[in-house]
Amino acid sequence: MGMALKRLDPTGFVKLREPWEQADYRRLGQIAHQWKGSCAYVSAMGAQRAALKLEKSAKALGDAADSATLRSATVTALCDLQVELRRVMPALQQALEQL
């Protein structure tokens, strides 16, 4: 459990910035996939759903030539994941401190 909690470190969200800025949507989807698993492991279901949404939209955007609709969906998914992580982070940090 400690490893999953460490992966959900709030500073880890910045790992999404580089692939986004470099338009490396496949990498963005891979990172979202990792977040999805970690969120599921600690039962952060809202964050897990948001990570899944990001994973799917980023991978679809990576497969598309370029799509304003998919780009918008990916931005929305990024924002949703950030909101969900902020919501659960206090409890996750507390659990990490108790390990």
LINVEN-V293426 format. One record per helix or strand of 3 or more residues. SS is the DSSP state (h for helix, s for strand). FROM is the first residue (numbers start at 1). TO is the last residue. If there is no record, write none. Layout:
BEGIN
ss={SS;SS}
from={FROM;FROM}
to={TO;TO}
END
This chain:
BEGIN
ss={h;h;h;h;h}
from={2;10;25;45;68}
to={7;21;41;63;98}
END
